[in-house]
Amino acid sequence: MKRFCVLFLLFVSLGFAIEIDFYYGQGCPHCASTSQLFTELSKDYELNLTEHEVYYHASERAKMLSEYENFGYDVAQGGVPTTVVEDRTMIIGGMEESQWRDLFDACEEERCPEGVFTHASFVVPDHEPANETEPAENGSRIDPIEEKNGVTDLTLSVLIGAAIVDSVNPCTIAVMILLIGAIISAKGKKNALISGLIFAAVIFIMYMIYGLGIMKAITALNLTSIFYAVVTVGALALSLMEFNAYFNYKPGFLAVEMPMFLRPYAKKATEGATSPAGVAIAALFCSLFLVPCSSGPYLLVLGMLAKAATLQTISYLILYNFFFVLPMVIIAVAIYLGRTTVDQLKSAKDKYIKEIHLFSGVILFILFLMMLNQLLGII
């Protein structure tokens, strides 16, 4: 009989366990204070707490985004910490200890309020629960999901700088000059302008596909942190290669340029493109030829974006690739308007090729320092 009573009491106590999914970000002070509160409250309540770190773990971040979707709430209005209690109550941001006690008391009585709440909108469950939330007040700030992740560290100026490095590297300029020169000789400036715009548009689309595909793969395989570490080392290697190219330049050797063995294929593809369809096909092939010489900065940016909230990723990719193809558009328009010629552009590329590599090296080294700072937590 005594054993039965003990088992019964154990069963009853287990029945009061409150299921909690706690989504937090490493380094987020409000997350830390909420976690400490849960530790204290666990002395009085049976809490089945599952923690999910979302800054550095893509799979955990995906779970958090799915929670927002399940609650029908815009993730752009959310942040960390986010706490889901009994799959019925979502709390965005922190709350006072008394508010958590009110919530846990209600949940023990199977009265968890349904909906999304913040410090400012949470009500004692005896009252009508609020379905709409307002920004948290009285010091209960909600940290954006992207705090301390790649998007925050990847400032717009650096992102644009990396895109420009990618776009003005010698092989990208050379391919565009080859294309425009071939079409001008065959069909004149007007067709060269149209072809140049088609070429840029196809390159834009292909690089968007490459970027989304790479990020989807590393996220699905949960390799975000490993990929980030690899591209951080790659950033240093690329910057040193570019500095070396400035002091000891040799075409196609240890620099962010198209390898010599690929150049004849790129030339053949562009010289044979004299129709819109031919230009589009040539652009498809050239998007592959450009990968060895222009993928370095792109991979670095993808490494940062892979650690970011996915809802912002596409807009950053669009911005990056817009600036990546912008010089192609400028070249086509400038030649059409007669502001420059193919020969002048080729001469300028050859004249300033070392300076181009130096600029590329500086931007890549800045990216390396930013990524290393986040990777090792130096500051």
C-alpha positions as a printed NumPy array, in Angstrom:
array([[  0.   ,   0.   ,   0.   ],
       [  2.83 ,   2.36 ,   0.94 ],
       [  4.591,   1.641,  -2.352],
       [  1.361,   2.318,  -4.245],
       [  0.97 ,   5.708,  -2.548],
       [  4.536,   6.658,  -3.432],
       [  4.   ,   5.7  ,  -7.06 ],
       [  0.708,   7.577,  -7.12 ],
       [  2.309,  10.726,  -5.735],
       [  5.135,  10.396,  -8.247],
       [  2.646,  10.048, -11.085],
       [  0.708,  13.1  ,  -9.914],
       [  3.873,  15.166,  -9.575],
       [  4.968,  14.202, -13.077],
       [  1.585,  15.241, -14.371],
       [  2.227,  18.817, -13.242],
       [  5.418,  19.193, -15.32 ],
       [  5.11 ,  22.315, -17.455],
       [  6.509,  21.937, -20.969],
       [  8.668,  24.92 , -21.968],
       [ 10.597,  25.604, -25.157],
       [ 13.039,  28.453, -24.526],
       [ 14.584,  30.117, -27.601],
       [ 17.596,  32.275, -26.807],
       [ 20.725,  33.741, -28.354],
       [ 24.221,  33.334, -27.001],
       [ 25.332,  36.68 , -25.572],
       [ 21.785,  38.081, -25.296],
       [ 21.52 ,  39.629, -21.782],
       [ 17.718,  39.397, -21.631],
       [ 17.929,  35.721, -22.525],
       [ 20.419,  35.159, -19.713],
       [ 18.217,  36.89 , -17.142],
       [ 15.173,  34.891, -18.253],
       [ 17.164,  31.656, -18.036],
       [ 18.216,  32.584, -14.496],
       [ 14.59 ,  33.2  , -13.579],
       [ 13.655,  29.738, -14.829],
       [ 16.39 ,  28.241, -12.653],
       [ 14.961,  29.977,  -9.594],
       [ 11.361,  29.111, -10.459],
       [ 12.229,  25.448, -10.984],
       [ 12.527,  25.213,  -7.186],
       [  8.78 ,  25.811,  -6.892],
       [  7.494,  24.405, -10.18 ],
       [  8.106,  21.221, -12.136],
       [  9.495,  22.671, -15.366],
       [ 10.394,  20.514, -18.346],
       [ 12.634,  23.088, -19.979],
       [ 14.156,  22.602, -23.441],
       [ 16.621,  25.284, -24.535],
       [ 17.246,  26.239, -28.17 ],
       [ 20.208,  28.477, -29.109],
       [ 19.229,  30.3  , -32.329],
       [ 22.163,  32.591, -33.169],
       [ 24.616,  29.854, -34.096],
       [ 22.367,  26.871, -34.824],
       [ 20.323,  27.061, -38.008],
       [ 18.169,  24.054, -37.123],
       [ 17.148,  25.621, -33.797],
       [ 16.426,  28.919, -35.53 ],
       [ 14.207,  27.064, -38.002],
       [ 12.25 ,  25.57 , -35.081],
       [ 11.742,  29.047, -33.662],
       [ 10.476,  30.37 , -36.995],
       [  8.054,  27.449, -37.213],
       [  6.73 ,  28.324, -33.738],
       [  5.955,  31.844, -34.96 ],
       [  4.199,  30.363, -37.965],
       [  2.151,  28.041, -35.751],
       [  1.032,  30.976, -33.619],
       [  0.269,  33.049, -36.725],
       [  2.627,  35.8  , -35.613],
       [  5.012,  37.85 , -37.759],
       [  8.569,  36.82 , -36.909],
       [  9.772,  40.278, -37.925],
       [  7.931,  41.596, -34.846],
       [  9.507,  38.988, -32.59 ],
       [ 12.933,  38.301, -31.201],
       [ 14.778,  36.587, -28.397],
       [ 14.116,  35.464, -25.835],
       [ 11.003,  33.705, -27.053],
       [  9.353,  31.173, -24.739],
       [  6.617,  28.718, -25.698],
       [  4.708,  27.202, -22.764],
       [  2.611,  24.055, -23.221],
       [  2.382,  24.834, -26.972],
       [ -0.341,  27.344, -26.071],
       [  1.38 ,  30.465, -24.789],
       [  4.149,  32.36 , -26.542],
       [  6.056,  34.982, -24.554],
       [  8.25 ,  37.344, -26.572],
       [ 10.915,  39.036, -24.484],
       [ 11.308,  38.857, -20.715],
       [  8.722,  39.128, -17.939],
       [  8.727,  39.84 , -14.231],
       [  8.979,  36.884, -11.845],
       [  5.415,  37.521, -10.654],
       [  4.146,  37.261, -14.231],
       [  5.902,  33.942, -14.769],
       [  4.419,  32.655, -11.501],
       [  0.931,  33.709, -12.615],
       [  1.468,  31.882, -15.904],
       [  2.846,  28.705, -14.32 ],
       [  0.081,  28.647, -11.708],
       [ -2.507,  28.843, -14.472],
       [ -0.776,  26.127, -16.488],
       [ -0.707,  23.8  , -13.485],
       [ -4.474,  24.252, -13.377],
       [ -4.602,  23.61 , -17.141],
       [ -5.574,  27.227, -17.804],
       [ -2.581,  28.313, -19.919],
       [ -3.724,  31.34 , -21.918],
       [ -3.675,  30.926, -25.674],
       [ -1.909,  33.559, -27.723],
       [  1.21 ,  35.696, -28.002],
       [  2.227,  38.03 , -25.194],
       [  4.968,  40.419, -24.112],
       [  5.811,  41.949, -20.759],
       [  3.431,  44.808, -21.534],
       [  0.499,  42.763, -22.836],
       [  0.541,  39.746, -20.528],
       [ -2.473,  39.544, -18.249],
       [ -3.259,  37.35 , -15.284],
       [ -4.964,  34.315, -16.868],
       [ -8.105,  34.877, -14.774],
       [ -8.837,  37.774, -17.127],
       [ -9.533,  37.877, -20.831],
       [ -6.244,  36.987, -22.566],
       [ -4.897,  39.52 , -25.001],
       [ -4.506,  38.272, -28.562],
       [ -2.63 ,  41.29 , -29.842],
       [  0.792,  42.279, -28.583],
       [  2.424,  45.643, -28.271],
       [  6.103,  46.499, -27.944],
       [  7.495,  45.52 , -24.577],
       [  7.983,  48.366, -22.139],
       [  9.435,  49.079, -18.715],
       [ 12.849,  47.67 , -19.52 ],
       [ 11.636,  44.396, -21.012],
       [ 13.317,  44.957, -24.348],
       [ 13.024,  42.31 , -27.037],
       [ 16.311,  41.509, -28.74 ],
       [ 15.986,  41.118, -32.522],
       [ 16.526,  37.579, -33.748],
       [ 19.492,  38.735, -35.778],
       [ 21.355,  40.197, -32.781],
       [ 24.937,  38.898, -32.632],
       [ 24.515,  36.995, -35.872],
       [ 25.974,  37.345, -39.36 ],
       [ 23.556,  40.017, -40.611],
       [ 24.316,  42.369, -37.74 ],
       [ 28.057,  42.037, -38.225],
       [ 27.666,  42.142, -41.999],
       [ 27.105,  45.879, -42.31 ],
       [ 25.698,  47.248, -45.548],
       [ 28.94 ,  49.039, -46.354],
       [ 30.963,  45.832, -46.044],
       [ 28.378,  43.796, -47.953],
       [ 28.414,  46.312, -50.788],
       [ 32.205,  46.479, -50.633],
       [ 32.451,  42.698, -50.946],
       [ 30.031,  42.756, -53.894],
       [ 32.093,  45.431, -55.629],
       [ 35.275,  43.44 , -55.009],
       [ 33.487,  40.513, -56.624],
       [ 32.327,  42.569, -59.596],
       [ 35.43 ,  44.595, -60.453],
       [ 37.859,  41.711, -60.304],
       [ 39.803,  41.425, -63.562],
       [ 38.112,  38.29 , -64.878],
       [ 34.588,  39.71 , -64.543],
       [ 35.599,  42.881, -66.38 ],
       [ 37.46 ,  40.873, -69.014],
       [ 34.444,  38.666, -69.763],
       [ 32.18 ,  41.701, -70.135],
       [ 34.662,  43.447, -72.42 ],
       [ 34.938,  40.342, -74.599],
       [ 31.159,  40.118, -74.916],
       [ 30.573,  43.797, -75.693],
       [ 33.481,  43.9  , -78.125],
       [ 32.206,  40.879, -80.06 ],
       [ 28.653,  42.216, -80.358],
       [ 29.705,  45.748, -81.307],
       [ 31.787,  44.307, -84.133],
       [ 28.897,  42.151, -85.338],
       [ 25.762,  44.254, -84.708],
       [ 26.597,  47.689, -83.326],
       [ 26.172,  49.58 , -80.052],
       [ 22.417,  49.178, -79.616],
       [ 22.564,  45.404, -79.74 ],
       [ 25.628,  45.513, -77.515],
       [ 23.618,  47.419, -74.885],
       [ 20.714,  44.962, -75.022],
       [ 23.082,  42.007, -74.884],
       [ 24.991,  43.523, -71.987],
       [ 21.78 ,  43.938, -69.983],
       [ 20.676,  40.382, -70.792],
       [ 24.094,  39.09 , -69.753],
       [ 23.941,  40.957, -66.437],
       [ 20.379,  39.757, -65.754],
       [ 21.248,  36.103, -66.346],
       [ 24.368,  36.354, -64.174],
       [ 22.222,  37.942, -61.431],
       [ 19.67 ,  35.118, -61.57 ],
       [ 22.31 ,  32.379, -61.629],
       [ 24.225,  33.823, -58.692],
       [ 20.993,  34.138, -56.7  ],
       [ 20.341,  30.451, -57.402],
       [ 23.897,  29.537, -56.405],
       [ 23.639,  31.515, -53.18 ],
       [ 20.263,  30.155, -52.123],
       [ 21.33 ,  26.627, -53.022],
       [ 24.539,  26.797, -50.996],
       [ 22.79 ,  28.212, -47.94 ],
       [ 19.971,  25.691, -48.163],
       [ 22.493,  22.853, -48.348],
       [ 24.612,  23.919, -45.385],
       [ 21.497,  24.688, -43.325],
       [ 19.846,  21.363, -44.153],
       [ 23.041,  19.498, -43.25 ],
       [ 23.447,  21.619, -40.099],
       [ 26.932,  22.667, -41.224],
       [ 26.456,  26.382, -40.608],
       [ 29.142,  26.721, -37.952],
       [ 31.631,  24.5  , -39.81 ],
       [ 31.066,  26.382, -43.068],
       [ 31.465,  29.689, -41.252],
       [ 34.786,  28.575, -39.759],
       [ 36.043,  27.376, -43.141],
       [ 35.169,  30.575, -44.989],
       [ 36.714,  32.63 , -42.167],
       [ 40.04 ,  30.929, -42.851],
       [ 39.325,  31.354, -46.56 ],
       [ 38.881,  35.087, -46.104],
       [ 42.385,  35.371, -44.689],
       [ 43.838,  33.222, -47.472],
       [ 42.103,  35.255, -50.194],
       [ 43.19 ,  38.575, -48.713],
       [ 46.822,  37.412, -48.559],
       [ 46.581,  36.236, -52.162],
       [ 45.291,  39.635, -53.226],
       [ 48.034,  41.483, -51.323],
       [ 50.569,  39.214, -52.985],
       [ 49.035,  39.992, -56.383],
       [ 49.541,  43.709, -55.714],
       [ 53.26 ,  43.293, -54.996],
       [ 54.028,  40.356, -57.297],
       [ 51.394,  40.314, -60.004],
       [ 51.28 ,  37.466, -62.479],
       [ 48.123,  36.815, -64.559],
       [ 46.082,  33.929, -63.183],
       [ 48.583,  33.083, -60.451],
       [ 47.585,  33.095, -56.758],
       [ 45.003,  35.84 , -57.115],
       [ 41.25 ,  36.232, -57.35 ],
       [ 41.25 ,  35.803, -61.108],
       [ 39.987,  33.32 , -63.646],
       [ 42.49 ,  30.453, -64.032],
       [ 44.418,  30.62 , -67.301],
       [ 43.047,  27.294, -68.553],
       [ 39.444,  28.604, -68.374],
       [ 40.05 ,  31.839, -70.27 ],
       [ 39.922,  30.346, -73.784],
       [ 36.548,  28.762, -72.987],
       [ 35.146,  32.049, -71.694],
       [ 36.426,  33.854, -74.774],
       [ 34.892,  31.262, -77.081],
       [ 31.51 ,  31.47 , -75.295],
       [ 31.306,  35.271, -75.486],
       [ 32.623,  35.663, -79.03 ],
       [ 29.968,  33.312, -80.359],
       [ 27.095,  35.116, -78.624],
       [ 25.612,  37.508, -81.162],
       [ 21.867,  37.035, -80.487],
       [ 19.821,  37.532, -77.279],
       [ 19.393,  33.769, -76.917],
       [ 23.087,  33.24 , -77.538],
       [ 23.974,  35.871, -74.953],
       [ 21.741,  34.176, -72.37 ],
       [ 23.378,  30.814, -73.046],
       [ 26.835,  32.393, -72.912],
       [ 25.926,  34.001, -69.585],
       [ 24.932,  30.589, -68.2  ],
       [ 28.317,  29.164, -69.122],
       [ 30.182,  32.263, -67.964],
       [ 28.441,  32.123, -64.589],
       [ 30.29 ,  28.836, -64.137],
       [ 33.566,  30.175, -65.522],
       [ 33.385,  33.126, -63.125],
       [ 32.938,  30.913, -60.049],
       [ 36.67 ,  30.173, -59.542],
       [ 37.587,  33.862, -59.641],
       [ 34.556,  35.567, -58.149],
       [ 33.135,  33.102, -55.65 ],
       [ 35.543,  33.981, -52.827],
       [ 33.821,  37.148, -51.534],
       [ 30.42 ,  35.604, -52.241],
       [ 31.166,  32.539, -50.12 ],
       [ 32.313,  34.782, -47.274],
       [ 29.072,  36.708, -47.368],
       [ 27.077,  33.474, -47.601],
       [ 28.922,  32.251, -44.522],
       [ 27.651,  35.264, -42.599],
       [ 24.134,  35.129, -44.031],
       [ 23.819,  31.419, -43.266],
       [ 23.892,  32.341, -39.573],
       [ 21.211,  34.995, -39.992],
       [ 17.422,  34.928, -39.678],
       [ 16.187,  33.472, -42.943],
       [ 13.523,  36.107, -43.578],
       [ 16.228,  38.723, -44.185],
       [ 18.582,  36.542, -46.16 ],
       [ 16.963,  36.976, -49.571],
       [ 16.978,  40.775, -49.366],
       [ 20.703,  40.734, -48.558],
       [ 21.387,  38.32 , -51.404],
       [ 19.451,  40.543, -53.808],
       [ 21.423,  43.588, -52.661],
       [ 24.751,  41.776, -52.98 ],
       [ 24.044,  40.471, -56.472],
       [ 22.654,  43.825, -57.6  ],
       [ 25.998,  45.446, -56.835],
       [ 27.787,  42.442, -58.293],
       [ 26.224,  42.978, -61.745],
       [ 26.038,  46.793, -61.521],
       [ 29.481,  47.37 , -63.133],
       [ 28.396,  45.124, -66.017],
       [ 25.376,  47.352, -66.574],
       [ 27.5  ,  50.506, -66.26 ],
       [ 29.999,  49.198, -68.816],
       [ 27.228,  48.382, -71.317],
       [ 25.533,  51.775, -70.871],
       [ 28.807,  53.75 , -70.97 ],
       [ 29.873,  52.124, -74.228],
       [ 26.423,  52.668, -75.743],
       [ 26.51 ,  56.375, -74.815],
       [ 29.999,  56.73 , -76.206],
       [ 31.561,  57.635, -72.842],
       [ 34.183,  54.961, -73.282],
       [ 35.267,  52.217, -75.649],
       [ 36.162,  48.569, -75.341],
       [ 39.842,  49.388, -75.954],
       [ 39.837,  52.1  , -73.278],
       [ 38.277,  49.759, -70.736],
       [ 40.801,  47.047, -71.544],
       [ 43.679,  49.488, -71.182],
       [ 42.318,  50.773, -67.851],
       [ 41.942,  47.227, -66.549],
       [ 45.518,  46.381, -67.48 ],
       [ 46.839,  49.662, -66.051],
       [ 45.123,  49.451, -62.671],
       [ 45.02 ,  45.696, -62.195],
       [ 47.369,  45.81 , -59.199],
       [ 45.29 ,  48.493, -57.498],
       [ 42.175,  46.394, -58.083],
       [ 43.811,  43.497, -56.266],
       [ 44.906,  45.765, -53.426],
       [ 41.361,  47.09 , -52.951],
       [ 40.059,  43.527, -53.027],
       [ 42.616,  42.46 , -50.432],
       [ 41.687,  45.261, -48.029],
       [ 37.96 ,  44.468, -48.161],
       [ 38.571,  40.737, -47.802],
       [ 40.843,  41.32 , -44.807],
       [ 38.168,  43.476, -43.156],
       [ 35.673,  40.661, -43.71 ],
       [ 38.15 ,  38.216, -42.182],
       [ 38.552,  40.34 , -39.043],
       [ 34.79 ,  40.666, -38.62 ],
       [ 34.229,  36.955, -39.054],
       [ 37.122,  36.035, -36.758],
       [ 35.75 ,  38.417, -34.13 ],
       [ 32.418,  36.635, -34.173],
       [ 33.942,  33.172, -34.414],
       [ 36.257,  33.555, -31.432],
       [ 34.361,  36.214, -29.498],
       [ 37.446,  38.425, -29.285],
       [ 35.458,  41.531, -28.361]])
